[in-house]
Amino acid sequence: MTRIVIDLPEEDLRQWDNLAAIRHLSRAELIRQALSGYLADNRASSDNDAFGLWANSNTDGILYESQVRNHDWE
């Protein structure tokens, strides 16, 4: 595990300490859990996220593309 140094406002630090005491966790563990949750909720999408997006669509892809392109020029 890599150690990092961050600057936090004193009030935030007090809130982390209070929450850590309530949950019987170390401040470091509480912050690790919070950061892991943040990353899980905000992960960067990958190219594979769109794979198969139109698999169940009855739309003709070429026709759709043509309609979209023609609409842009109107």
HTML snippet that shows the backbone in 3Dmol.js (N, CA, C, O; Angstrom):
<script src="https://3Dmol.org/build/3Dmol-min.js"></script>
<div id="view" style="width:600px;height:400px;position:relative"></div>
<script>
const pdb = `
ATOM      1  N   MET A   1       0.846  -1.167   0.000  1.00  0.00           N
ATOM      2  CA  MET A   1       0.000   0.000   0.000  1.00  0.00           C
ATOM      3  C   MET A   1       0.895   1.234   0.000  1.00  0.00           C
ATOM      4  O   MET A   1       1.896   1.295   0.714  1.00  0.00           O
ATOM      5  N   THR A   2       0.520   2.201  -0.803  1.00  0.00           N
ATOM      6  CA  THR A   2       1.283   3.438  -0.910  1.00  0.00           C
ATOM      7  C   THR A   2       0.725   4.491   0.042  1.00  0.00           C
ATOM      8  O   THR A   2      -0.490   4.631   0.186  1.00  0.00           O
ATOM      9  N   ARG A   3       1.601   5.209   0.673  1.00  0.00           N
ATOM     10  CA  ARG A   3       1.205   6.273   1.593  1.00  0.00           C
ATOM     11  C   ARG A   3       1.175   7.589   0.823  1.00  0.00           C
ATOM     12  O   ARG A   3       2.060   7.867   0.013  1.00  0.00           O
ATOM     13  N   ILE A   4       0.144   8.398   1.085  1.00  0.00           N
ATOM     14  CA  ILE A   4       0.050   9.723   0.471  1.00  0.00           C
ATOM     15  C   ILE A   4      -0.141  10.768   1.561  1.00  0.00           C
ATOM     16  O   ILE A   4      -0.563  10.456   2.675  1.00  0.00           O
ATOM     17  N   VAL A   5       0.173  11.998   1.227  1.00  0.00           N
ATOM     18  CA  VAL A   5      -0.012  13.109   2.154  1.00  0.00           C
ATOM     19  C   VAL A   5      -1.017  14.064   1.514  1.00  0.00           C
ATOM     20  O   VAL A   5      -0.849  14.474   0.365  1.00  0.00           O
ATOM     21  N   ILE A   6      -2.064  14.414   2.265  1.00  0.00           N
ATOM     22  CA  ILE A   6      -3.052  15.371   1.772  1.00  0.00           C
ATOM     23  C   ILE A   6      -3.284  16.443   2.833  1.00  0.00           C
ATOM     24  O   ILE A   6      -3.089  16.205   4.025  1.00  0.00           O
ATOM     25  N   ASP A   7      -3.694  17.600   2.396  1.00  0.00           N
ATOM     26  CA  ASP A   7      -4.047  18.690   3.306  1.00  0.00           C
ATOM     27  C   ASP A   7      -5.562  18.762   3.405  1.00  0.00           C
ATOM     28  O   ASP A   7      -6.258  18.817   2.391  1.00  0.00           O
ATOM     29  N   LEU A   8      -6.072  18.763   4.639  1.00  0.00           N
ATOM     30  CA  LEU A   8      -7.505  18.864   4.888  1.00  0.00           C
ATOM     31  C   LEU A   8      -7.772  20.010   5.851  1.00  0.00           C
ATOM     32  O   LEU A   8      -6.953  20.295   6.724  1.00  0.00           O
ATOM     33  N   PRO A   9      -8.911  20.666   5.695  1.00  0.00           N
ATOM     34  CA  PRO A   9      -9.282  21.676   6.685  1.00  0.00           C
ATOM     35  C   PRO A   9      -9.479  21.011   8.053  1.00  0.00           C
ATOM     36  O   PRO A   9      -9.891  19.854   8.138  1.00  0.00           O
ATOM     37  N   GLU A  10      -9.184  21.749   9.104  1.00  0.00           N
ATOM     38  CA  GLU A  10      -9.298  21.208  10.468  1.00  0.00           C
ATOM     39  C   GLU A  10     -10.699  20.672  10.757  1.00  0.00           C
ATOM     40  O   GLU A  10     -10.846  19.619  11.377  1.00  0.00           O
ATOM     41  N   GLU A  11     -11.717  21.385  10.313  1.00  0.00           N
ATOM     42  CA  GLU A  11     -13.094  20.944  10.566  1.00  0.00           C
ATOM     43  C   GLU A  11     -13.375  19.598   9.898  1.00  0.00           C
ATOM     44  O   GLU A  11     -14.026  18.736  10.488  1.00  0.00           O
ATOM     45  N   ASP A  12     -12.885  19.416   8.667  1.00  0.00           N
ATOM     46  CA  ASP A  12     -13.059  18.127   7.990  1.00  0.00           C
ATOM     47  C   ASP A  12     -12.367  17.022   8.773  1.00  0.00           C
ATOM     48  O   ASP A  12     -12.917  15.934   8.941  1.00  0.00           O
ATOM     49  N   LEU A  13     -11.174  17.300   9.246  1.00  0.00           N
ATOM     50  CA  LEU A  13     -10.418  16.312  10.015  1.00  0.00           C
ATOM     51  C   LEU A  13     -11.167  15.921  11.291  1.00  0.00           C
ATOM     52  O   LEU A  13     -11.199  14.747  11.659  1.00  0.00           O
ATOM     53  N   ARG A  14     -11.758  16.892  11.955  1.00  0.00           N
ATOM     54  CA  ARG A  14     -12.553  16.594  13.159  1.00  0.00           C
ATOM     55  C   ARG A  14     -13.745  15.696  12.816  1.00  0.00           C
ATOM     56  O   ARG A  14     -14.078  14.775  13.562  1.00  0.00           O
ATOM     57  N   GLN A  15     -14.372  15.976  11.688  1.00  0.00           N
ATOM     58  CA  GLN A  15     -15.515  15.154  11.280  1.00  0.00           C
ATOM     59  C   GLN A  15     -15.080  13.728  10.943  1.00  0.00           C
ATOM     60  O   GLN A  15     -15.777  12.771  11.281  1.00  0.00           O
ATOM     61  N   TRP A  16     -13.929  13.583  10.277  1.00  0.00           N
ATOM     62  CA  TRP A  16     -13.400  12.243   9.996  1.00  0.00           C
ATOM     63  C   TRP A  16     -13.123  11.502  11.297  1.00  0.00           C
ATOM     64  O   TRP A  16     -13.457  10.325  11.434  1.00  0.00           O
ATOM     65  N   ASP A  17     -12.519  12.190  12.240  1.00  0.00           N
ATOM     66  CA  ASP A  17     -12.201  11.562  13.528  1.00  0.00           C
ATOM     67  C   ASP A  17     -13.467  11.148  14.275  1.00  0.00           C
ATOM     68  O   ASP A  17     -13.516  10.060  14.849  1.00  0.00           O
ATOM     69  N   ASN A  18     -14.491  12.002  14.273  1.00  0.00           N
ATOM     70  CA  ASN A  18     -15.746  11.658  14.936  1.00  0.00           C
ATOM     71  C   ASN A  18     -16.400  10.440  14.293  1.00  0.00           C
ATOM     72  O   ASN A  18     -16.854   9.530  14.988  1.00  0.00           O
ATOM     73  N   LEU A  19     -16.443  10.429  12.979  1.00  0.00           N
ATOM     74  CA  LEU A  19     -17.046   9.302  12.273  1.00  0.00           C
ATOM     75  C   LEU A  19     -16.247   8.022  12.485  1.00  0.00           C
ATOM     76  O   LEU A  19     -16.825   6.948  12.652  1.00  0.00           O
ATOM     77  N   ALA A  20     -14.934   8.132  12.480  1.00  0.00           N
ATOM     78  CA  ALA A  20     -14.077   6.962  12.722  1.00  0.00           C
ATOM     79  C   ALA A  20     -14.336   6.393  14.111  1.00  0.00           C
ATOM     80  O   ALA A  20     -14.379   5.175  14.281  1.00  0.00           O
ATOM     81  N   ALA A  21     -14.506   7.253  15.097  1.00  0.00           N
ATOM     82  CA  ALA A  21     -14.777   6.787  16.462  1.00  0.00           C
ATOM     83  C   ALA A  21     -16.131   6.092  16.542  1.00  0.00           C
ATOM     84  O   ALA A  21     -16.260   5.055  17.194  1.00  0.00           O
ATOM     85  N   ILE A  22     -17.134   6.654  15.886  1.00  0.00           N
ATOM     86  CA  ILE A  22     -18.471   6.052  15.893  1.00  0.00           C
ATOM     87  C   ILE A  22     -18.455   4.668  15.255  1.00  0.00           C
ATOM     88  O   ILE A  22     -19.114   3.748  15.740  1.00  0.00           O
ATOM     89  N   ARG A  23     -17.705   4.524  14.171  1.00  0.00           N
ATOM     90  CA  ARG A  23     -17.674   3.250  13.435  1.00  0.00           C
ATOM     91  C   ARG A  23     -16.583   2.300  13.920  1.00  0.00           C
ATOM     92  O   ARG A  23     -16.439   1.194  13.400  1.00  0.00           O
ATOM     93  N   HIS A  24     -15.826   2.733  14.907  1.00  0.00           N
ATOM     94  CA  HIS A  24     -14.730   1.917  15.455  1.00  0.00           C
ATOM     95  C   HIS A  24     -13.724   1.521  14.371  1.00  0.00           C
ATOM     96  O   HIS A  24     -13.301   0.369  14.273  1.00  0.00           O
ATOM     97  N   LEU A  25     -13.360   2.512  13.568  1.00  0.00           N
ATOM     98  CA  LEU A  25     -12.364   2.335  12.516  1.00  0.00           C
ATOM     99  C   LEU A  25     -11.278   3.380  12.700  1.00  0.00           C
ATOM    100  O   LEU A  25     -11.480   4.407  13.348  1.00  0.00           O
ATOM    101  N   SER A  26     -10.125   3.095  12.116  1.00  0.00           N
ATOM    102  CA  SER A  26      -9.093   4.133  12.104  1.00  0.00           C
ATOM    103  C   SER A  26      -9.491   5.198  11.084  1.00  0.00           C
ATOM    104  O   SER A  26     -10.265   4.932  10.164  1.00  0.00           O
ATOM    105  N   ARG A  27      -8.963   6.386  11.256  1.00  0.00           N
ATOM    106  CA  ARG A  27      -9.220   7.454  10.296  1.00  0.00           C
ATOM    107  C   ARG A  27      -8.764   7.021   8.902  1.00  0.00           C
ATOM    108  O   ARG A  27      -9.462   7.251   7.915  1.00  0.00           O
ATOM    109  N   ALA A  28      -7.605   6.402   8.829  1.00  0.00           N
ATOM    110  CA  ALA A  28      -7.066   5.973   7.533  1.00  0.00           C
ATOM    111  C   ALA A  28      -7.997   4.970   6.852  1.00  0.00           C
ATOM    112  O   ALA A  28      -8.239   5.064   5.649  1.00  0.00           O
ATOM    113  N   GLU A  29      -8.520   4.007   7.621  1.00  0.00           N
ATOM    114  CA  GLU A  29      -9.416   3.005   7.037  1.00  0.00           C
ATOM    115  C   GLU A  29     -10.706   3.648   6.556  1.00  0.00           C
ATOM    116  O   GLU A  29     -11.213   3.308   5.487  1.00  0.00           O
ATOM    117  N   LEU A  30     -11.230   4.563   7.329  1.00  0.00           N
ATOM    118  CA  LEU A  30     -12.456   5.255   6.942  1.00  0.00           C
ATOM    119  C   LEU A  30     -12.252   6.034   5.642  1.00  0.00           C
ATOM    120  O   LEU A  30     -13.108   6.007   4.758  1.00  0.00           O
ATOM    121  N   ILE A  31     -11.133   6.719   5.529  1.00  0.00           N
ATOM    122  CA  ILE A  31     -10.844   7.482   4.311  1.00  0.00           C
ATOM    123  C   ILE A  31     -10.605   6.537   3.140  1.00  0.00           C
ATOM    124  O   ILE A  31     -11.032   6.832   2.024  1.00  0.00           O
ATOM    125  N   ARG A  32      -9.929   5.403   3.364  1.00  0.00           N
ATOM    126  CA  ARG A  32      -9.748   4.414   2.291  1.00  0.00           C
ATOM    127  C   ARG A  32     -11.099   3.937   1.771  1.00  0.00           C
ATOM    128  O   ARG A  32     -11.309   3.856   0.561  1.00  0.00           O
ATOM    129  N   GLN A  33     -12.014   3.620   2.687  1.00  0.00           N
ATOM    130  CA  GLN A  33     -13.339   3.153   2.282  1.00  0.00           C
ATOM    131  C   GLN A  33     -14.090   4.232   1.502  1.00  0.00           C
ATOM    132  O   GLN A  33     -14.745   3.945   0.500  1.00  0.00           O
ATOM    133  N   ALA A  34     -13.988   5.463   1.970  1.00  0.00           N
ATOM    134  CA  ALA A  34     -14.664   6.569   1.284  1.00  0.00           C
ATOM    135  C   ALA A  34     -14.105   6.764  -0.126  1.00  0.00           C
ATOM    136  O   ALA A  34     -14.863   6.963  -1.076  1.00  0.00           O
ATOM    137  N   LEU A  35     -12.801   6.707  -0.257  1.00  0.00           N
ATOM    138  CA  LEU A  35     -12.184   6.885  -1.576  1.00  0.00           C
ATOM    139  C   LEU A  35     -12.509   5.725  -2.505  1.00  0.00           C
ATOM    140  O   LEU A  35     -12.747   5.936  -3.694  1.00  0.00           O
ATOM    141  N   SER A  36     -12.523   4.510  -1.984  1.00  0.00           N
ATOM    142  CA  SER A  36     -12.887   3.350  -2.803  1.00  0.00           C
ATOM    143  C   SER A  36     -14.317   3.477  -3.308  1.00  0.00           C
ATOM    144  O   SER A  36     -14.597   3.185  -4.471  1.00  0.00           O
ATOM    145  N   GLY A  37     -15.220   3.912  -2.439  1.00  0.00           N
ATOM    146  CA  GLY A  37     -16.607   4.125  -2.849  1.00  0.00           C
ATOM    147  C   GLY A  37     -16.731   5.208  -3.897  1.00  0.00           C
ATOM    148  O   GLY A  37     -17.496   5.071  -4.851  1.00  0.00           O
ATOM    149  N   TYR A  38     -15.983   6.286  -3.723  1.00  0.00           N
ATOM    150  CA  TYR A  38     -16.001   7.377  -4.695  1.00  0.00           C
ATOM    151  C   TYR A  38     -15.516   6.887  -6.060  1.00  0.00           C
ATOM    152  O   TYR A  38     -16.117   7.199  -7.087  1.00  0.00           O
ATOM    153  N   LEU A  39     -14.431   6.123  -6.063  1.00  0.00           N
ATOM    154  CA  LEU A  39     -13.899   5.620  -7.329  1.00  0.00           C
ATOM    155  C   LEU A  39     -14.861   4.645  -7.989  1.00  0.00           C
ATOM    156  O   LEU A  39     -15.000   4.648  -9.212  1.00  0.00           O
ATOM    157  N   ALA A  40     -15.522   3.816  -7.203  1.00  0.00           N
ATOM    158  CA  ALA A  40     -16.491   2.868  -7.756  1.00  0.00           C
ATOM    159  C   ALA A  40     -17.665   3.613  -8.398  1.00  0.00           C
ATOM    160  O   ALA A  40     -18.163   3.207  -9.448  1.00  0.00           O
ATOM    161  N   ASP A  41     -18.099   4.692  -7.770  1.00  0.00           N
ATOM    162  CA  ASP A  41     -19.225   5.462  -8.291  1.00  0.00           C
ATOM    163  C   ASP A  41     -18.849   6.343  -9.472  1.00  0.00           C
ATOM    164  O   ASP A  41     -19.721   6.738 -10.246  1.00  0.00           O
ATOM    165  N   ASN A  42     -17.579   6.654  -9.623  1.00  0.00           N
ATOM    166  CA  ASN A  42     -17.138   7.604 -10.646  1.00  0.00           C
ATOM    167  C   ASN A  42     -16.072   7.037 -11.565  1.00  0.00           C
ATOM    168  O   ASN A  42     -15.240   7.776 -12.092  1.00  0.00           O
ATOM    169  N   ARG A  43     -16.095   5.749 -11.753  1.00  0.00           N
ATOM    170  CA  ARG A  43     -15.054   5.140 -12.580  1.00  0.00           C
ATOM    171  C   ARG A  43     -15.155   5.625 -14.019  1.00  0.00           C
ATOM    172  O   ARG A  43     -16.244   5.894 -14.526  1.00  0.00           O
ATOM    173  N   ALA A  44     -14.016   5.730 -14.655  1.00  0.00           N
ATOM    174  CA  ALA A  44     -13.980   6.141 -16.053  1.00  0.00           C
ATOM    175  C   ALA A  44     -14.557   5.017 -16.899  1.00  0.00           C
ATOM    176  O   ALA A  44     -14.276   3.842 -16.661  1.00  0.00           O
ATOM    177  N   SER A  45     -15.353   5.377 -17.875  1.00  0.00           N
ATOM    178  CA  SER A  45     -15.929   4.350 -18.731  1.00  0.00           C
ATOM    179  C   SER A  45     -14.861   3.829 -19.683  1.00  0.00           C
ATOM    180  O   SER A  45     -13.904   4.527 -20.018  1.00  0.00           O
ATOM    181  N   SER A  46     -15.046   2.615 -20.098  1.00  0.00           N
ATOM    182  CA  SER A  46     -14.109   2.018 -21.047  1.00  0.00           C
ATOM    183  C   SER A  46     -14.811   1.851 -22.385  1.00  0.00           C
ATOM    184  O   SER A  46     -16.028   2.008 -22.479  1.00  0.00           O
ATOM    185  N   ASP A  47     -14.055   1.540 -23.399  1.00  0.00           N
ATOM    186  CA  ASP A  47     -14.630   1.321 -24.725  1.00  0.00           C
ATOM    187  C   ASP A  47     -15.613   0.160 -24.713  1.00  0.00           C
ATOM    188  O   ASP A  47     -16.551   0.137 -25.509  1.00  0.00           O
ATOM    189  N   ASN A  48     -15.412  -0.801 -23.825  1.00  0.00           N
ATOM    190  CA  ASN A  48     -16.278  -1.972 -23.773  1.00  0.00           C
ATOM    191  C   ASN A  48     -17.658  -1.662 -23.216  1.00  0.00           C
ATOM    192  O   ASN A  48     -18.578  -2.460 -23.395  1.00  0.00           O
ATOM    193  N   ASP A  49     -17.830  -0.537 -22.551  1.00  0.00           N
ATOM    194  CA  ASP A  49     -19.130  -0.201 -21.975  1.00  0.00           C
ATOM    195  C   ASP A  49     -20.209  -0.056 -23.045  1.00  0.00           C
ATOM    196  O   ASP A  49     -21.384  -0.298 -22.769  1.00  0.00           O
ATOM    197  N   ALA A  50     -19.833   0.331 -24.250  1.00  0.00           N
ATOM    198  CA  ALA A  50     -20.809   0.525 -25.317  1.00  0.00           C
ATOM    199  C   ALA A  50     -20.959  -0.714 -26.202  1.00  0.00           C
ATOM    200  O   ALA A  50     -21.826  -0.739 -27.075  1.00  0.00           O
ATOM    201  N   PHE A  51     -20.143  -1.727 -25.996  1.00  0.00           N
ATOM    202  CA  PHE A  51     -20.201  -2.927 -26.829  1.00  0.00           C
ATOM    203  C   PHE A  51     -21.561  -3.594 -26.679  1.00  0.00           C
ATOM    204  O   PHE A  51     -21.989  -3.884 -25.562  1.00  0.00           O
ATOM    205  N   GLY A  52     -22.237  -3.839 -27.786  1.00  0.00           N
ATOM    206  CA  GLY A  52     -23.533  -4.504 -27.762  1.00  0.00           C
ATOM    207  C   GLY A  52     -24.694  -3.607 -27.390  1.00  0.00           C
ATOM    208  O   GLY A  52     -25.797  -4.098 -27.149  1.00  0.00           O
ATOM    209  N   LEU A  53     -24.477  -2.323 -27.339  1.00  0.00           N
ATOM    210  CA  LEU A  53     -25.508  -1.383 -26.919  1.00  0.00           C
ATOM    211  C   LEU A  53     -26.747  -1.455 -27.808  1.00  0.00           C
ATOM    212  O   LEU A  53     -27.867  -1.283 -27.326  1.00  0.00           O
ATOM    213  N   TRP A  54     -26.556  -1.703 -29.079  1.00  0.00           N
ATOM    214  CA  TRP A  54     -27.668  -1.748 -30.025  1.00  0.00           C
ATOM    215  C   TRP A  54     -28.048  -3.184 -30.397  1.00  0.00           C
ATOM    216  O   TRP A  54     -28.791  -3.389 -31.357  1.00  0.00           O
ATOM    217  N   ALA A  55     -27.563  -4.162 -29.670  1.00  0.00           N
ATOM    218  CA  ALA A  55     -27.768  -5.565 -30.034  1.00  0.00           C
ATOM    219  C   ALA A  55     -29.241  -5.941 -30.136  1.00  0.00           C
ATOM    220  O   ALA A  55     -29.613  -6.714 -31.019  1.00  0.00           O
ATOM    221  N   ASN A  56     -30.078  -5.421 -29.266  1.00  0.00           N
ATOM    222  CA  ASN A  56     -31.498  -5.790 -29.266  1.00  0.00           C
ATOM    223  C   ASN A  56     -32.371  -4.792 -30.015  1.00  0.00           C
ATOM    224  O   ASN A  56     -33.597  -4.838 -29.913  1.00  0.00           O
ATOM    225  N   SER A  57     -31.753  -3.902 -30.757  1.00  0.00           N
ATOM    226  CA  SER A  57     -32.496  -2.885 -31.494  1.00  0.00           C
ATOM    227  C   SER A  57     -32.900  -3.420 -32.860  1.00  0.00           C
ATOM    228  O   SER A  57     -32.139  -4.144 -33.502  1.00  0.00           O
ATOM    229  N   ASN A  58     -34.095  -3.062 -33.297  1.00  0.00           N
ATOM    230  CA  ASN A  58     -34.566  -3.464 -34.626  1.00  0.00           C
ATOM    231  C   ASN A  58     -34.255  -2.402 -35.672  1.00  0.00           C
ATOM    232  O   ASN A  58     -34.741  -2.473 -36.800  1.00  0.00           O
ATOM    233  N   THR A  59     -33.455  -1.429 -35.301  1.00  0.00           N
ATOM    234  CA  THR A  59     -33.116  -0.324 -36.188  1.00  0.00           C
ATOM    235  C   THR A  59     -31.981  -0.717 -37.120  1.00  0.00           C
ATOM    236  O   THR A  59     -31.000  -1.332 -36.703  1.00  0.00           O
ATOM    237  N   ASP A  60     -32.129  -0.353 -38.384  1.00  0.00           N
ATOM    238  CA  ASP A  60     -31.065  -0.564 -39.362  1.00  0.00           C
ATOM    239  C   ASP A  60     -30.000   0.497 -39.110  1.00  0.00           C
ATOM    240  O   ASP A  60     -30.282   1.691 -39.209  1.00  0.00           O
ATOM    241  N   GLY A  61     -28.798   0.082 -38.792  1.00  0.00           N
ATOM    242  CA  GLY A  61     -27.727   1.000 -38.435  1.00  0.00           C
ATOM    243  C   GLY A  61     -27.365   1.973 -39.538  1.00  0.00           C
ATOM    244  O   GLY A  61     -27.128   3.153 -39.282  1.00  0.00           O
ATOM    245  N   ILE A  62     -27.323   1.477 -40.771  1.00  0.00           N
ATOM    246  CA  ILE A  62     -26.964   2.329 -41.910  1.00  0.00           C
ATOM    247  C   ILE A  62     -28.058   3.374 -42.144  1.00  0.00           C
ATOM    248  O   ILE A  62     -27.763   4.542 -42.398  1.00  0.00           O
ATOM    249  N   LEU A  63     -29.324   2.946 -42.058  1.00  0.00           N
ATOM    250  CA  LEU A  63     -30.439   3.872 -42.235  1.00  0.00           C
ATOM    251  C   LEU A  63     -30.430   4.932 -41.134  1.00  0.00           C
ATOM    252  O   LEU A  63     -30.623   6.116 -41.408  1.00  0.00           O
ATOM    253  N   TYR A  64     -30.211   4.511 -39.913  1.00  0.00           N
ATOM    254  CA  TYR A  64     -30.164   5.450 -38.782  1.00  0.00           C
ATOM    255  C   TYR A  64     -29.047   6.478 -38.976  1.00  0.00           C
ATOM    256  O   TYR A  64     -29.250   7.676 -38.781  1.00  0.00           O
ATOM    257  N   GLU A  65     -27.876   5.994 -39.360  1.00  0.00           N
ATOM    258  CA  GLU A  65     -26.741   6.894 -39.579  1.00  0.00           C
ATOM    259  C   GLU A  65     -27.049   7.906 -40.675  1.00  0.00           C
ATOM    260  O   GLU A  65     -26.730   9.088 -40.546  1.00  0.00           O
ATOM    261  N   SER A  66     -27.665   7.441 -41.746  1.00  0.00           N
ATOM    262  CA  SER A  66     -28.017   8.320 -42.854  1.00  0.00           C
ATOM    263  C   SER A  66     -29.023   9.383 -42.412  1.00  0.00           C
ATOM    264  O   SER A  66     -28.898  10.550 -42.784  1.00  0.00           O
ATOM    265  N   GLN A  67     -30.024   8.980 -41.615  1.00  0.00           N
ATOM    266  CA  GLN A  67     -31.024   9.932 -41.132  1.00  0.00           C
ATOM    267  C   GLN A  67     -30.394  10.979 -40.218  1.00  0.00           C
ATOM    268  O   GLN A  67     -30.725  12.162 -40.306  1.00  0.00           O
ATOM    269  N   VAL A  68     -29.502  10.556 -39.355  1.00  0.00           N
ATOM    270  CA  VAL A  68     -28.848  11.487 -38.440  1.00  0.00           C
ATOM    271  C   VAL A  68     -27.988  12.475 -39.215  1.00  0.00           C
ATOM    272  O   VAL A  68     -27.994  13.673 -38.934  1.00  0.00           O
ATOM    273  N   ARG A  69     -27.261  11.970 -40.176  1.00  0.00           N
ATOM    274  CA  ARG A  69     -26.401  12.863 -40.967  1.00  0.00           C
ATOM    275  C   ARG A  69     -27.220  13.845 -41.789  1.00  0.00           C
ATOM    276  O   ARG A  69     -26.856  15.017 -41.895  1.00  0.00           O
ATOM    277  N   ASN A  70     -28.323  13.383 -42.373  1.00  0.00           N
ATOM    278  CA  ASN A  70     -29.170  14.279 -43.169  1.00  0.00           C
ATOM    279  C   ASN A  70     -29.836  15.321 -42.286  1.00  0.00           C
ATOM    280  O   ASN A  70     -30.001  16.469 -42.699  1.00  0.00           O
ATOM    281  N   HIS A  71     -30.216  14.941 -41.094  1.00  0.00           N
ATOM    282  CA  HIS A  71     -30.867  15.872 -40.166  1.00  0.00           C
ATOM    283  C   HIS A  71     -29.917  17.010 -39.782  1.00  0.00           C
ATOM    284  O   HIS A  71     -30.348  18.150 -39.610  1.00  0.00           O
ATOM    285  N   ASP A  72     -28.644  16.701 -39.652  1.00  0.00           N
ATOM    286  CA  ASP A  72     -27.661  17.724 -39.278  1.00  0.00           C
ATOM    287  C   ASP A  72     -27.531  18.813 -40.340  1.00  0.00           C
ATOM    288  O   ASP A  72     -27.146  19.939 -40.026  1.00  0.00           O
ATOM    289  N   TRP A  73     -27.847  18.487 -41.592  1.00  0.00           N
ATOM    290  CA  TRP A  73     -27.660  19.440 -42.676  1.00  0.00           C
ATOM    291  C   TRP A  73     -28.927  20.233 -42.982  1.00  0.00           C
ATOM    292  O   TRP A  73     -28.896  21.149 -43.804  1.00  0.00           O
ATOM    293  N   GLU A  74     -30.016  19.903 -42.347  1.00  0.00           N
ATOM    294  CA  GLU A  74     -31.277  20.608 -42.635  1.00  0.00           C
ATOM    295  C   GLU A  74     -31.364  21.909 -41.898  1.00  0.00           C
ATOM    296  O   GLU A  74     -32.356  22.627 -42.027  1.00  0.00           O
TER     297      GLU A  74
END
`;
const viewer = $3Dmol.createViewer("view");
viewer.addModel(pdb, "pdb");
viewer.setStyle({}, {cartoon: {color: "spectrum"}});
viewer.zoomTo();
viewer.render();
</script>
